[in-house]
Structures are given as C-alpha cells and as structure tokens.
Amino acid sequence: MDKNKDGFLCIDEWSEGIDKFLQLSDEAKQGFFNFMDKTNIGMVDQLGFLEQMKMSLVKEEVQKE
C-alpha cells in the first residue's frame, strides 16, 4: 500500500489499498479518506488505517457470534 515507504498513505495509495477490501465509489472512497485524515494533511497514517480495518473486522466477527 505505502508505495514510497513513508508511513503514510496519500489518496492514490489509500484508494488502491481499500479496493482490496471493499468495492466503493470514488466519492465514497474520498469521503472515507477524509474521515481517516484526522489532521487534514491529505495523508492517512498507514498503521492507524490498518489498525482501524483490523478492529472493524474483529467487531464484525463478534457481532456474528
């Protein structure tokens, strides 16, 4: 995901990565990216993003049980 290995995901890197998990419209991806970009710098912390995705998957599994 982090093509330039700086620890952050720009919208292009993030969009390519999210496509592996979810099928979203470009508008939805932009909105989700903006939500994840807590500091409004146009980048998302890769580890923070992956942790959020992992937590979402765990919550989903718990709800199924």
N, CA, C, O and CB atoms as a CASP TS submission, in Angstrom:
PFRMAT TS
TARGET T0000
AUTHOR 0000-0000-0000
METHOD Language model
MODEL 1
PARENT N/A
ATOM      1  N   MET     1       0.814  -1.194   0.000  1.00  0.00           N
ATOM      2  CA  MET     1       0.000   0.000   0.000  1.00  0.00           C
ATOM      3  C   MET     1       0.861   1.264   0.000  1.00  0.00           C
ATOM      4  O   MET     1       0.655   2.163  -0.815  1.00  0.00           O
ATOM      5  CB  MET     1      -0.928  -0.005   1.199  1.00  0.00           C
ATOM      6  N   ASP     2       1.804   1.324   0.897  1.00  0.00           N
ATOM      7  CA  ASP     2       2.643   2.515   1.044  1.00  0.00           C
ATOM      8  C   ASP     2       3.797   2.436   0.052  1.00  0.00           C
ATOM      9  O   ASP     2       4.904   2.022   0.396  1.00  0.00           O
ATOM     10  CB  ASP     2       3.179   2.650   2.504  1.00  0.00           C
ATOM     11  N   LYS     3       3.522   2.836  -1.173  1.00  0.00           N
ATOM     12  CA  LYS     3       4.496   2.665  -2.261  1.00  0.00           C
ATOM     13  C   LYS     3       5.826   3.371  -2.013  1.00  0.00           C
ATOM     14  O   LYS     3       6.882   2.837  -2.354  1.00  0.00           O
ATOM     15  CB  LYS     3       3.907   3.170  -3.546  1.00  0.00           C
ATOM     16  N   ASN     4       5.787   4.569  -1.422  1.00  0.00           N
ATOM     17  CA  ASN     4       7.037   5.292  -1.210  1.00  0.00           C
ATOM     18  C   ASN     4       7.625   5.073   0.189  1.00  0.00           C
ATOM     19  O   ASN     4       8.619   5.701   0.554  1.00  0.00           O
ATOM     20  CB  ASN     4       6.813   6.769  -1.440  1.00  0.00           C
ATOM     21  N   LYS     5       7.013   4.189   0.960  1.00  0.00           N
ATOM     22  CA  LYS     5       7.535   3.754   2.269  1.00  0.00           C
ATOM     23  C   LYS     5       7.766   4.894   3.255  1.00  0.00           C
ATOM     24  O   LYS     5       8.741   4.886   4.006  1.00  0.00           O
ATOM     25  CB  LYS     5       8.826   3.015   2.074  1.00  0.00           C
ATOM     26  N   ASP     6       6.847   5.890   3.248  1.00  0.00           N
ATOM     27  CA  ASP     6       6.990   6.998   4.187  1.00  0.00           C
ATOM     28  C   ASP     6       6.109   6.847   5.430  1.00  0.00           C
ATOM     29  O   ASP     6       6.123   7.709   6.309  1.00  0.00           O
ATOM     30  CB  ASP     6       6.663   8.295   3.491  1.00  0.00           C
ATOM     31  N   GLY     7       5.348   5.761   5.506  1.00  0.00           N
ATOM     32  CA  GLY     7       4.498   5.528   6.666  1.00  0.00           C
ATOM     33  C   GLY     7       3.107   6.138   6.544  1.00  0.00           C
ATOM     34  O   GLY     7       2.259   5.966   7.419  1.00  0.00           O
ATOM     35  N   PHE     8       2.889   6.848   5.449  1.00  0.00           N
ATOM     36  CA  PHE     8       1.601   7.493   5.223  1.00  0.00           C
ATOM     37  C   PHE     8       1.036   7.068   3.873  1.00  0.00           C
ATOM     38  O   PHE     8       1.767   6.664   2.969  1.00  0.00           O
ATOM     39  CB  PHE     8       1.737   9.028   5.293  1.00  0.00           C
ATOM     40  N   LEU     9      -0.268   7.171   3.766  1.00  0.00           N
ATOM     41  CA  LEU     9      -0.939   6.854   2.508  1.00  0.00           C
ATOM     42  C   LEU     9      -1.564   8.115   1.942  1.00  0.00           C
ATOM     43  O   LEU     9      -2.371   8.766   2.605  1.00  0.00           O
ATOM     44  CB  LEU     9      -2.012   5.756   2.709  1.00  0.00           C
ATOM     45  N   CYS    10      -1.189   8.463   0.708  1.00  0.00           N
ATOM     46  CA  CYS    10      -1.877   9.546   0.015  1.00  0.00           C
ATOM     47  C   CYS    10      -3.181   8.956  -0.531  1.00  0.00           C
ATOM     48  O   CYS    10      -3.398   7.750  -0.425  1.00  0.00           O
ATOM     49  CB  CYS    10      -0.981  10.171  -1.143  1.00  0.00           C
ATOM     50  N   ILE    11      -4.028   9.769  -1.099  1.00  0.00           N
ATOM     51  CA  ILE    11      -5.322   9.293  -1.578  1.00  0.00           C
ATOM     52  C   ILE    11      -5.162   8.193  -2.625  1.00  0.00           C
ATOM     53  O   ILE    11      -5.946   7.244  -2.632  1.00  0.00           O
ATOM     54  CB  ILE    11      -6.126  10.452  -2.157  1.00  0.00           C
ATOM     55  N   ASP    12      -4.177   8.295  -3.501  1.00  0.00           N
ATOM     56  CA  ASP    12      -3.990   7.270  -4.536  1.00  0.00           C
ATOM     57  C   ASP    12      -3.575   5.933  -3.928  1.00  0.00           C
ATOM     58  O   ASP    12      -4.121   4.889  -4.288  1.00  0.00           O
ATOM     59  CB  ASP    12      -2.939   7.726  -5.553  1.00  0.00           C
ATOM     60  N   GLU    13      -2.612   5.963  -3.009  1.00  0.00           N
ATOM     61  CA  GLU    13      -2.175   4.731  -2.346  1.00  0.00           C
ATOM     62  C   GLU    13      -3.329   4.138  -1.539  1.00  0.00           C
ATOM     63  O   GLU    13      -3.571   2.932  -1.580  1.00  0.00           O
ATOM     64  CB  GLU    13      -0.954   5.003  -1.426  1.00  0.00           C
ATOM     65  N   TRP    14      -4.029   4.991  -0.813  1.00  0.00           N
ATOM     66  CA  TRP    14      -5.134   4.556   0.032  1.00  0.00           C
ATOM     67  C   TRP    14      -6.245   3.936  -0.811  1.00  0.00           C
ATOM     68  O   TRP    14      -6.790   2.888  -0.465  1.00  0.00           O
ATOM     69  CB  TRP    14      -5.681   5.734   0.851  1.00  0.00           C
ATOM     70  N   SER    15      -6.570   4.590  -1.912  1.00  0.00           N
ATOM     71  CA  SER    15      -7.641   4.105  -2.787  1.00  0.00           C
ATOM     72  C   SER    15      -7.311   2.725  -3.350  1.00  0.00           C
ATOM     73  O   SER    15      -8.167   1.841  -3.383  1.00  0.00           O
ATOM     74  CB  SER    15      -7.882   5.095  -3.934  1.00  0.00           C
ATOM     75  N   GLU    16      -6.070   2.548  -3.790  1.00  0.00           N
ATOM     76  CA  GLU    16      -5.648   1.240  -4.306  1.00  0.00           C
ATOM     77  C   GLU    16      -5.720   0.177  -3.214  1.00  0.00           C
ATOM     78  O   GLU    16      -6.122  -0.956  -3.476  1.00  0.00           O
ATOM     79  CB  GLU    16      -4.219   1.318  -4.874  1.00  0.00           C
ATOM     80  N   GLY    17      -5.334   0.537  -2.000  1.00  0.00           N
ATOM     81  CA  GLY    17      -5.366  -0.407  -0.889  1.00  0.00           C
ATOM     82  C   GLY    17      -6.779  -0.772  -0.475  1.00  0.00           C
ATOM     83  O   GLY    17      -7.066  -1.939  -0.213  1.00  0.00           O
ATOM     84  N   ILE    18      -7.658   0.208  -0.413  1.00  0.00           N
ATOM     85  CA  ILE    18      -9.035  -0.047   0.024  1.00  0.00           C
ATOM     86  C   ILE    18      -9.767  -0.908  -0.992  1.00  0.00           C
ATOM     87  O   ILE    18     -10.670  -1.663  -0.631  1.00  0.00           O
ATOM     88  CB  ILE    18      -9.792   1.275   0.239  1.00  0.00           C
ATOM     89  N   ASP    19      -9.386  -0.801  -2.256  1.00  0.00           N
ATOM     90  CA  ASP    19     -10.019  -1.619  -3.299  1.00  0.00           C
ATOM     91  C   ASP    19      -9.816  -3.113  -3.054  1.00  0.00           C
ATOM     92  O   ASP    19     -10.594  -3.936  -3.537  1.00  0.00           O
ATOM     93  CB  ASP    19      -9.464  -1.243  -4.673  1.00  0.00           C
ATOM     94  N   LYS    20      -8.770  -3.462  -2.305  1.00  0.00           N
ATOM     95  CA  LYS    20      -8.516  -4.872  -1.998  1.00  0.00           C
ATOM     96  C   LYS    20      -9.494  -5.405  -0.958  1.00  0.00           C
ATOM     97  O   LYS    20      -9.705  -6.614  -0.863  1.00  0.00           O
ATOM     98  CB  LYS    20      -7.083  -5.055  -1.505  1.00  0.00           C
ATOM     99  N   PHE    21     -10.098  -4.494  -0.166  1.00  0.00           N
ATOM    100  CA  PHE    21     -11.014  -4.886   0.904  1.00  0.00           C
ATOM    101  C   PHE    21     -12.475  -4.634   0.562  1.00  0.00           C
ATOM    102  O   PHE    21     -13.349  -5.447   0.860  1.00  0.00           O
ATOM    103  CB  PHE    21     -10.666  -4.153   2.166  1.00  0.00           C
ATOM    104  N   LEU    22     -12.721  -3.493  -0.068  1.00  0.00           N
ATOM    105  CA  LEU    22     -14.092  -3.039  -0.310  1.00  0.00           C
ATOM    106  C   LEU    22     -14.231  -2.497  -1.722  1.00  0.00           C
ATOM    107  O   LEU    22     -13.278  -1.970  -2.296  1.00  0.00           O
ATOM    108  CB  LEU    22     -14.499  -1.965   0.712  1.00  0.00           C
ATOM    109  N   GLN    23     -15.416  -2.631  -2.267  1.00  0.00           N
ATOM    110  CA  GLN    23     -15.716  -2.005  -3.552  1.00  0.00           C
ATOM    111  C   GLN    23     -16.552  -0.760  -3.262  1.00  0.00           C
ATOM    112  O   GLN    23     -17.732  -0.857  -2.928  1.00  0.00           O
ATOM    113  CB  GLN    23     -16.473  -3.000  -4.527  1.00  0.00           C
ATOM    114  N   LEU    24     -15.929   0.401  -3.393  1.00  0.00           N
ATOM    115  CA  LEU    24     -16.592   1.672  -3.116  1.00  0.00           C
ATOM    116  C   LEU    24     -16.476   2.591  -4.325  1.00  0.00           C
ATOM    117  O   LEU    24     -15.544   2.483  -5.122  1.00  0.00           O
ATOM    118  CB  LEU    24     -15.988   2.346  -1.865  1.00  0.00           C
ATOM    119  N   SER    25     -17.437   3.490  -4.442  1.00  0.00           N
ATOM    120  CA  SER    25     -17.349   4.508  -5.491  1.00  0.00           C
ATOM    121  C   SER    25     -16.200   5.463  -5.150  1.00  0.00           C
ATOM    122  O   SER    25     -15.748   5.515  -4.006  1.00  0.00           O
ATOM    123  CB  SER    25     -18.707   5.289  -5.639  1.00  0.00           C
ATOM    124  N   ASP    26     -15.740   6.205  -6.135  1.00  0.00           N
ATOM    125  CA  ASP    26     -14.675   7.183  -5.888  1.00  0.00           C
ATOM    126  C   ASP    26     -15.118   8.206  -4.845  1.00  0.00           C
ATOM    127  O   ASP    26     -14.324   8.622  -4.002  1.00  0.00           O
ATOM    128  CB  ASP    26     -14.279   7.898  -7.200  1.00  0.00           C
ATOM    129  N   GLU    27     -16.381   8.607  -4.903  1.00  0.00           N
ATOM    130  CA  GLU    27     -16.916   9.566  -3.935  1.00  0.00           C
ATOM    131  C   GLU    27     -16.869   9.001  -2.516  1.00  0.00           C
ATOM    132  O   GLU    27     -16.476   9.695  -1.577  1.00  0.00           O
ATOM    133  CB  GLU    27     -18.357   9.948  -4.303  1.00  0.00           C
ATOM    134  N   ALA    28     -17.270   7.744  -2.366  1.00  0.00           N
ATOM    135  CA  ALA    28     -17.269   7.098  -1.053  1.00  0.00           C
ATOM    136  C   ALA    28     -15.843   6.944  -0.538  1.00  0.00           C
ATOM    137  O   ALA    28     -15.581   7.161   0.645  1.00  0.00           O
ATOM    138  CB  ALA    28     -17.963   5.725  -1.122  1.00  0.00           C
ATOM    139  N   LYS    29     -14.914   6.569  -1.429  1.00  0.00           N
ATOM    140  CA  LYS    29     -13.519   6.430  -1.014  1.00  0.00           C
ATOM    141  C   LYS    29     -12.963   7.772  -0.551  1.00  0.00           C
ATOM    142  O   LYS    29     -12.247   7.837   0.448  1.00  0.00           O
ATOM    143  CB  LYS    29     -12.665   5.867  -2.164  1.00  0.00           C
ATOM    144  N   GLN    30     -13.289   8.842  -1.274  1.00  0.00           N
ATOM    145  CA  GLN    30     -12.804  10.163  -0.880  1.00  0.00           C
ATOM    146  C   GLN    30     -13.369  10.567   0.475  1.00  0.00           C
ATOM    147  O   GLN    30     -12.650  11.111   1.313  1.00  0.00           O
ATOM    148  CB  GLN    30     -13.174  11.206  -1.937  1.00  0.00           C
ATOM    149  N   GLY    31     -14.650  10.303   0.688  1.00  0.00           N
ATOM    150  CA  GLY    31     -15.269  10.625   1.973  1.00  0.00           C
ATOM    151  C   GLY    31     -14.649   9.830   3.115  1.00  0.00           C
ATOM    152  O   GLY    31     -14.400  10.379   4.188  1.00  0.00           O
ATOM    153  N   PHE    32     -14.400   8.547   2.893  1.00  0.00           N
ATOM    154  CA  PHE    32     -13.776   7.700   3.907  1.00  0.00           C
ATOM    155  C   PHE    32     -12.355   8.167   4.182  1.00  0.00           C
ATOM    156  O   PHE    32     -11.920   8.214   5.333  1.00  0.00           O
ATOM    157  CB  PHE    32     -13.778   6.227   3.462  1.00  0.00           C
ATOM    158  N   PHE    33     -11.625   8.516   3.108  1.00  0.00           N
ATOM    159  CA  PHE    33     -10.262   9.031   3.271  1.00  0.00           C
ATOM    160  C   PHE    33     -10.279  10.311   4.098  1.00  0.00           C
ATOM    161  O   PHE    33      -9.468  10.471   5.010  1.00  0.00           O
ATOM    162  CB  PHE    33      -9.606   9.290   1.895  1.00  0.00           C
ATOM    163  N   ASN    34     -11.187  11.212   3.790  1.00  0.00           N
ATOM    164  CA  ASN    34     -11.276  12.464   4.535  1.00  0.00           C
ATOM    165  C   ASN    34     -11.576  12.199   6.006  1.00  0.00           C
ATOM    166  O   ASN    34     -11.047  12.885   6.880  1.00  0.00           O
ATOM    167  CB  ASN    34     -12.353  13.372   3.930  1.00  0.00           C
ATOM    168  N   PHE    35     -12.422  11.208   6.284  1.00  0.00           N
ATOM    169  CA  PHE    35     -12.734  10.842   7.660  1.00  0.00           C
ATOM    170  C   PHE    35     -11.491  10.313   8.374  1.00  0.00           C
ATOM    171  O   PHE    35     -11.259  10.648   9.536  1.00  0.00           O
ATOM    172  CB  PHE    35     -13.855   9.793   7.693  1.00  0.00           C
ATOM    173  N   MET    36     -10.701   9.502   7.703  1.00  0.00           N
ATOM    174  CA  MET    36      -9.500   8.915   8.302  1.00  0.00           C
ATOM    175  C   MET    36      -8.359   9.925   8.435  1.00  0.00           C
ATOM    176  O   MET    36      -7.476   9.748   9.274  1.00  0.00           O
ATOM    177  CB  MET    36      -9.037   7.731   7.474  1.00  0.00           C
ATOM    178  N   ASP    37      -8.368  10.978   7.621  1.00  0.00           N
ATOM    179  CA  ASP    37      -7.325  12.010   7.641  1.00  0.00           C
ATOM    180  C   ASP    37      -7.635  12.993   8.771  1.00  0.00           C
ATOM    181  O   ASP    37      -8.086  14.112   8.528  1.00  0.00           O
ATOM    182  CB  ASP    37      -7.234  12.755   6.258  1.00  0.00           C
ATOM    183  N   LYS    38      -7.388  12.564  10.000  1.00  0.00           N
ATOM    184  CA  LYS    38      -7.750  13.344  11.194  1.00  0.00           C
ATOM    185  C   LYS    38      -7.027  14.684  11.281  1.00  0.00           C
ATOM    186  O   LYS    38      -7.551  15.627  11.873  1.00  0.00           O
ATOM    187  CB  LYS    38      -7.452  12.542  12.436  1.00  0.00           C
ATOM    188  N   THR    39      -5.842  14.782  10.704  1.00  0.00           N
ATOM    189  CA  THR    39      -5.066  16.024  10.799  1.00  0.00           C
ATOM    190  C   THR    39      -5.240  16.930   9.586  1.00  0.00           C
ATOM    191  O   THR    39      -4.650  18.009   9.524  1.00  0.00           O
ATOM    192  CB  THR    39      -3.602  15.700  10.974  1.00  0.00           C
ATOM    193  N   ASN    40      -6.043  16.497   8.628  1.00  0.00           N
ATOM    194  CA  ASN    40      -6.300  17.286   7.414  1.00  0.00           C
ATOM    195  C   ASN    40      -5.033  17.655   6.660  1.00  0.00           C
ATOM    196  O   ASN    40      -4.870  18.789   6.208  1.00  0.00           O
ATOM    197  CB  ASN    40      -7.045  18.543   7.770  1.00  0.00           C
ATOM    198  N   ILE    41      -4.128  16.669   6.529  1.00  0.00           N
ATOM    199  CA  ILE    41      -2.886  16.920   5.786  1.00  0.00           C
ATOM    200  C   ILE    41      -2.885  16.230   4.430  1.00  0.00           C
ATOM    201  O   ILE    41      -1.900  16.299   3.696  1.00  0.00           O
ATOM    202  CB  ILE    41      -1.684  16.455   6.598  1.00  0.00           C
ATOM    203  N   GLY    42      -3.989  15.563   4.096  1.00  0.00           N
ATOM    204  CA  GLY    42      -4.055  14.875   2.814  1.00  0.00           C
ATOM    205  C   GLY    42      -3.346  13.540   2.827  1.00  0.00           C
ATOM    206  O   GLY    42      -3.001  12.998   1.777  1.00  0.00           O
ATOM    207  N   MET    43      -3.129  13.011   4.026  1.00  0.00           N
ATOM    208  CA  MET    43      -2.468  11.721   4.174  1.00  0.00           C
ATOM    209  C   MET    43      -3.073  10.987   5.361  1.00  0.00           C
ATOM    210  O   MET    43      -3.578  11.594   6.305  1.00  0.00           O
ATOM    211  CB  MET    43      -0.935  11.895   4.354  1.00  0.00           C
ATOM    212  N   VAL    44      -3.007   9.667   5.284  1.00  0.00           N
ATOM    213  CA  VAL    44      -3.511   8.824   6.357  1.00  0.00           C
ATOM    214  C   VAL    44      -2.352   7.977   6.860  1.00  0.00           C
ATOM    215  O   VAL    44      -1.600   7.406   6.070  1.00  0.00           O
ATOM    216  CB  VAL    44      -4.706   7.930   5.876  1.00  0.00           C
ATOM    217  N   ASP    45      -2.213   7.899   8.173  1.00  0.00           N
ATOM    218  CA  ASP    45      -1.197   7.063   8.793  1.00  0.00           C
ATOM    219  C   ASP    45      -1.487   5.602   8.459  1.00  0.00           C
ATOM    220  O   ASP    45      -2.552   5.089   8.803  1.00  0.00           O
ATOM    221  CB  ASP    45      -1.155   7.285  10.332  1.00  0.00           C
ATOM    222  N   GLN    46      -0.559   4.934   7.797  1.00  0.00           N
ATOM    223  CA  GLN    46      -0.782   3.560   7.339  1.00  0.00           C
ATOM    224  C   GLN    46      -1.094   2.619   8.503  1.00  0.00           C
ATOM    225  O   GLN    46      -2.036   1.831   8.419  1.00  0.00           O
ATOM    226  CB  GLN    46       0.443   3.054   6.577  1.00  0.00           C
ATOM    227  N   LEU    47      -0.328   2.688   9.571  1.00  0.00           N
ATOM    228  CA  LEU    47      -0.572   1.791  10.700  1.00  0.00           C
ATOM    229  C   LEU    47      -1.928   2.062  11.341  1.00  0.00           C
ATOM    230  O   LEU    47      -2.626   1.127  11.734  1.00  0.00           O
ATOM    231  CB  LEU    47       0.535   1.937  11.742  1.00  0.00           C
ATOM    232  N   GLY    48      -2.303   3.325  11.449  1.00  0.00           N
ATOM    233  CA  GLY    48      -3.610   3.679  12.002  1.00  0.00           C
ATOM    234  C   GLY    48      -4.736   3.146  11.136  1.00  0.00           C
ATOM    235  O   GLY    48      -5.736   2.646  11.651  1.00  0.00           O
ATOM    236  N   PHE    49      -4.581   3.249   9.838  1.00  0.00           N
ATOM    237  CA  PHE    49      -5.587   2.745   8.908  1.00  0.00           C
ATOM    238  C   PHE    49      -5.725   1.230   9.035  1.00  0.00           C
ATOM    239  O   PHE    49      -6.836   0.709   9.131  1.00  0.00           O
ATOM    240  CB  PHE    49      -5.225   3.128   7.465  1.00  0.00           C
ATOM    241  N   LEU    50      -4.592   0.526   9.033  1.00  0.00           N
ATOM    242  CA  LEU    50      -4.641  -0.932   9.129  1.00  0.00           C
ATOM    243  C   LEU    50      -5.235  -1.382  10.462  1.00  0.00           C
ATOM    244  O   LEU    50      -5.963  -2.373  10.516  1.00  0.00           O
ATOM    245  CB  LEU    50      -3.241  -1.522   8.954  1.00  0.00           C
ATOM    246  N   GLU    51      -4.926  -0.657  11.535  1.00  0.00           N
ATOM    247  CA  GLU    51      -5.487  -0.984  12.847  1.00  0.00           C
ATOM    248  C   GLU    51      -7.001  -0.796  12.845  1.00  0.00           C
ATOM    249  O   GLU    51      -7.727  -1.621  13.399  1.00  0.00           O
ATOM    250  CB  GLU    51      -4.843  -0.112  13.942  1.00  0.00           C
ATOM    251  N   GLN    52      -7.482   0.280  12.230  1.00  0.00           N
ATOM    252  CA  GLN    52      -8.920   0.510  12.141  1.00  0.00           C
ATOM    253  C   GLN    52      -9.607  -0.586  11.344  1.00  0.00           C
ATOM    254  O   GLN    52     -10.687  -1.045  11.715  1.00  0.00           O
ATOM    255  CB  GLN    52      -9.201   1.865  11.509  1.00  0.00           C
ATOM    256  N   MET    53      -8.984  -1.007  10.251  1.00  0.00           N
ATOM    257  CA  MET    53      -9.558  -2.077   9.438  1.00  0.00           C
ATOM    258  C   MET    53      -9.608  -3.379  10.233  1.00  0.00           C
ATOM    259  O   MET    53     -10.599  -4.106  10.172  1.00  0.00           O
ATOM    260  CB  MET    53      -8.746  -2.271   8.142  1.00  0.00           C
ATOM    261  N   LYS    54      -8.547  -3.674  10.974  1.00  0.00           N
ATOM    262  CA  LYS    54      -8.498  -4.883  11.779  1.00  0.00           C
ATOM    263  C   LYS    54      -9.578  -4.852  12.860  1.00  0.00           C
ATOM    264  O   LYS    54     -10.258  -5.853  13.087  1.00  0.00           O
ATOM    265  CB  LYS    54      -7.110  -5.049  12.411  1.00  0.00           C
ATOM    266  N   MET    55      -9.735  -3.714  13.523  1.00  0.00           N
ATOM    267  CA  MET    55     -10.751  -3.578  14.562  1.00  0.00           C
ATOM    268  C   MET    55     -12.148  -3.747  13.979  1.00  0.00           C
ATOM    269  O   MET    55     -13.015  -4.351  14.611  1.00  0.00           O
ATOM    270  CB  MET    55     -10.628  -2.218  15.256  1.00  0.00           C
ATOM    271  N   SER    56     -12.371  -3.226  12.795  1.00  0.00           N
ATOM    272  CA  SER    56     -13.668  -3.361  12.139  1.00  0.00           C
ATOM    273  C   SER    56     -13.975  -4.821  11.839  1.00  0.00           C
ATOM    274  O   SER    56     -15.105  -5.270  12.027  1.00  0.00           O
ATOM    275  CB  SER    56     -13.706  -2.540  10.851  1.00  0.00           C
ATOM    276  N   LEU    57     -12.975  -5.563  11.373  1.00  0.00           N
ATOM    277  CA  LEU    57     -13.173  -6.976  11.069  1.00  0.00           C
ATOM    278  C   LEU    57     -13.447  -7.778  12.337  1.00  0.00           C
ATOM    279  O   LEU    57     -14.277  -8.687  12.329  1.00  0.00           O
ATOM    280  CB  LEU    57     -11.950  -7.540  10.342  1.00  0.00           C
ATOM    281  N   VAL    58     -12.756  -7.449  13.425  1.00  0.00           N
ATOM    282  CA  VAL    58     -12.974  -8.144  14.696  1.00  0.00           C
ATOM    283  C   VAL    58     -14.383  -7.862  15.208  1.00  0.00           C
ATOM    284  O   VAL    58     -15.077  -8.781  15.642  1.00  0.00           O
ATOM    285  CB  VAL    58     -11.919  -7.713  15.747  1.00  0.00           C
ATOM    286  N   LYS    59     -14.811  -6.610  15.164  1.00  0.00           N
ATOM    287  CA  LYS    59     -16.161  -6.258  15.612  1.00  0.00           C
ATOM    288  C   LYS    59     -17.211  -6.992  14.798  1.00  0.00           C
ATOM    289  O   LYS    59     -18.211  -7.458  15.344  1.00  0.00           O
ATOM    290  CB  LYS    59     -16.385  -4.747  15.515  1.00  0.00           C
ATOM    291  N   GLU    60     -16.989  -7.096  13.505  1.00  0.00           N
ATOM    292  CA  GLU    60     -17.924  -7.789  12.627  1.00  0.00           C
ATOM    293  C   GLU    60     -18.025  -9.269  13.009  1.00  0.00           C
ATOM    294  O   GLU    60     -19.121  -9.831  13.034  1.00  0.00           O
ATOM    295  CB  GLU    60     -17.487  -7.642  11.157  1.00  0.00           C
ATOM    296  N   GLU    61     -16.901  -9.889  13.301  1.00  0.00           N
ATOM    297  CA  GLU    61     -16.898 -11.306  13.694  1.00  0.00           C
ATOM    298  C   GLU    61     -17.599 -11.505  15.032  1.00  0.00           C
ATOM    299  O   GLU    61     -18.340 -12.473  15.203  1.00  0.00           O
ATOM    300  CB  GLU    61     -15.458 -11.841  13.773  1.00  0.00           C
ATOM    301  N   VAL    62     -17.373 -10.604  15.977  1.00  0.00           N
ATOM    302  CA  VAL    62     -18.008 -10.699  17.294  1.00  0.00           C
ATOM    303  C   VAL    62     -19.518 -10.554  17.160  1.00  0.00           C
ATOM    304  O   VAL    62     -20.272 -11.262  17.828  1.00  0.00           O
ATOM    305  CB  VAL    62     -17.450  -9.622  18.251  1.00  0.00           C
ATOM    306  N   GLN    63     -19.957  -9.653  16.311  1.00  0.00           N
ATOM    307  CA  GLN    63     -21.397  -9.450  16.117  1.00  0.00           C
ATOM    308  C   GLN    63     -22.049 -10.664  15.493  1.00  0.00           C
ATOM    309  O   GLN    63     -23.222 -10.934  15.753  1.00  0.00           O
ATOM    310  CB  GLN    63     -21.652  -8.228  15.247  1.00  0.00           C
ATOM    311  N   LYS    64     -21.319 -11.403  14.678  1.00  0.00           N
ATOM    312  CA  LYS    64     -21.875 -12.607  14.057  1.00  0.00           C
ATOM    313  C   LYS    64     -22.108 -13.708  15.078  1.00  0.00           C
ATOM    314  O   LYS    64     -23.006 -14.534  14.916  1.00  0.00           O
ATOM    315  CB  LYS    64     -20.950 -13.111  12.960  1.00  0.00           C
ATOM    316  N   GLU    65     -21.288 -13.718  16.142  1.00  0.00           N
ATOM    317  CA  GLU    65     -21.401 -14.771  17.163  1.00  0.00           C
ATOM    318  C   GLU    65     -22.546 -14.458  18.015  1.00  0.00           C
ATOM    319  O   GLU    65     -22.842 -15.202  18.949  1.00  0.00           O
ATOM    320  CB  GLU    65     -20.136 -14.912  18.005  1.00  0.00           C
TER
END
